[in-house]
């Protein structure tokens, strides 16, 4: 057996140990249970998986959704959760020392576990194998993190995936929650294999979902399945076709020349979901020909971007949740519009009132993102340091969406930013004199040594700031007092320059 299989076996064994630890202390102390999870789509999927598994065991619990697990939140938890067993999902690893310290100082009587896929506190890089192993030994059995087993938490398993394996260890029947874990992984953009496939443990979770017929995988065109087809092609973040990109009218004419009707028999505008296999083949062949003849792009290169894996949830055939990506978008919208409880309810199976309210949240969320991107572009809001670019959200971009806006900028094809440099969004926090900082870096510069999690932590230390910060090399965040933002950005520039070297 190779090292990968050995590491996975150790991971499963530790998950079982964490489950035993959970039941032992929950029963011995007659504790009530509190779950803390993150507000993004992965965090909500993780919370929903835990909630469903515990509900099936008749274990009562309360769930709290946080925008971040910051020092102030940890202090509140330490002061209030005196005799509750705590589960932290999709965060906690980057704060495990503070959790230990503050809970101990406040005489905390119960216990907690962490199910998180981010790099542990004080760890800058996944290659710090010895230091990671020391944390693993020190925090076993209450701390589960993929990096303990040589598994990459940014591409191979998400927070929802960790919660799924914990739920599965509680009861093997919870294998039916595998589809929710896939939604969480898609929301965390972990389908980064060829043609947007899954790798690592995510692929094993997908196998579980497929074994029950919960997920169908199809090869499809890499366009939004719910936007009007001409707009989906014109505004694709991945497929760039000069002459068509950013011009839905020309794209409409392009489709008409192929004989693709844009309205159905009832006059409804058609989307990718509405066209049949033959029509998709026509569009695919035409785009390949367009890119090959007019743009001199090798056919295999355009095919790599044009054809992707799409994950369809078979239990959601007649709803907007059929596509795992759209499901994750809905969860993210709930979390980012202060309606996280709706997202939890939907991911746990509610398809009535919660679903209708969540759809309204999604509409509002998309409007806020569109407004934000338009404001940045028209207002020339991108500022430059030597080694990174940044923007201030002012009164337009709130803390809840600044990370998503940063992601859209770095992954999109906007001419207003340079993908060879990281981007940092700075949004004022309501009723607090701090900026929420969300950094994003394109994969191509991460592969060259850029590590935003490490950069933010070093810049905080250089600025004498005690805020917790971190995440993954391509995506990380923190908070910075308003009167320290200039110093922090200067130090951040210096750290990133050293990373480039």
Residue, then its C-alpha position, 0 to 999 in steps of 0.5 A: x500500500x502506498x503512503x496515500x492509503x496509509x495516511x487515509x487509514x490514519x485519518x479515518x482512525x482519528x475521525x473514529x477516535x474523535x467520535x468516541x471522544x465526543x460521545x464519552x464527554x458529552x455523556x459523562x458531563x451531561x453536556x448540552x451541545x453547541x456547534x459553531x460554523x462559518x457562514x460561507x457555503x462550505x461552512x453552512x454545508x458542514x453545519x448542516x451535515x453535523x446537524x442532520x447527523x445529530x438530529x438522527x441520533x436524537x441529540x439536541x444541539x444549538x448552532x451558531x454561524x460566525x463570519x470568522x472565529x476571531x479573538x473576540x468571539x473566542x472570548x465570548x465563547x469562553x465566557x458563555x459556554x461553561x458546560x457545553x460540548x463544542x464543535x467547531x467546523x470549517x474553522x478552529x485550526x487557525x485559532x486552536x491555541x487561543x481556544x485552548x488558552x481562553x477556555x482554560x483561563x475561564x475555567x471551561x468545564x467541558x470539551x470541544x473538537x475541531x473539524x477544520x481544513x485550514x492550515x493550523x495556527x503558527x503553520x505557514x506552509x503544508x511542507x512544515x511536516x515536523x511542526x504539523x506532526x507535533x500539533x497533531x500529537x499535541x491536539x489528538x484526539x479532539x483536533x482533526x485536520x487534513x494536513x496532519x495526514x499529508x492531505x491538502x485542505x485547499x484542494x482535497x477535502x473541505x470543511x463539509x467533507x470533514x463533517x461528512x466523515x465525522x457524521x459517517x463515523x457516527x452512523x454509516x447511514x449518513x453516507x446519504x449526506x455525501x451529496x451535501x459535502x460535494x456542494x460544500x466542496x464546490x462552494x470552496x472551489x475544490x473541483x480543481x482537477x482536469x475539467x473541474x473534476x475532484x481529487x483526493x478525498x473529495x473524489x472518495x466522497x463523490x464515489x459515496x454519493x454516486x454509489x447511492x445515485x445521489x449525484x450524476x456527473x455529466x460533461x457539459x459546456x463551461x457556462x452558467x446553466x441558469x443565465x440567458x445563453x447568450x449572456x452566459x457565453x458573453x460573460x463567461x469567466x473562463x472562456x474568452x472569445x474576442x469579438x463575443x466576450x462582453x458583448x451579449x448582442x454579438x453572442x446572440x447573433x452568433x447563436x442564431x447563425x447556428x440555428x439556436x433559438x433563444x426562446x422556447x415555445x412559451x416565449x421564455x428565454x433559454x439557458x444552458x439547462x434548456x438546450x438539448x445535447x445536439x444543440x450543445x454539440x453545435x455550440x461546442x463545435x462552433x466555439x472550437x472552430x472560432x477559437x482555432x481559426x480566428x484566435x489561433x488557439x490549439x483545439x485541445x487548449x480550448x476544449x480543456x476550458x470549454x468542457x467541464x464536469x457538472x455535478x447534478x443532484x438527482x434528488x433535486x431534478x425539478x429545482x434550482x438546486x439541481x446543479x451543485x454549483x447553483x446549490x452552493x451559490x444559494x448557500x453562500x448568498x444566505x450566509x452573506x446576506x445575514x440569512x445563514x439559518x435559511x441556508x442551514x435549513x435548506x441544506x438539511x432538507x427544507x424545501x418550503x418557506x426557507x427555500x423561497x426566502x433563500x431565493x430572494x436572498x440570492x437575487x439580492x446577493x447577486x445584485x450586491x455583487x454586480x453593483x460592487x464590481x461595476x462600482x470598482x470598474x467605473x470608479x477606478x477603485x483598484x490601488x497599487x502597491x509594488x507587489x499587490x493591488x487592493x481596494x477599499x469597499x467604502x460604503x458600497x462593499x460590505x464585510x460579508x461580500x468583500x471576499x467574494x468580490x476579491x475572488x471574482x476579480x482574481x478569477x474573472x477576466x477583468x482588465x482592471x486588475x493584474x493576475x500576476x499580483x495578489x488582490x486584497x479587499x478592505x471593507x469597513x466593519x459595521x459598528x467597529x473601527x476595523x477593516x475586514x481584509x480578504x486576500x486572493x491570489x491566482x493559482x499561477x502565482x501561488x505555484x510560484x511561492x505566494x502564500x497569502x495565509x503566511x503573508x497576512x500572519x507575518x504582516x500582522x506580527x510586523x504591525x504589532x497586531x494581535x488579530x488572528x489571520x490565515x486561511x489558505x495560500x490562495x485565499x486568506x483574511x484577517x481584520x485590521x484597525x482603521x488607524x493601522x491599515x497603512x502600516x499593515x499594507x506597507x508590511x504586507x507589501x514587504x512580506x510579499x516581496x520576500x515571497x516573490x524572491 
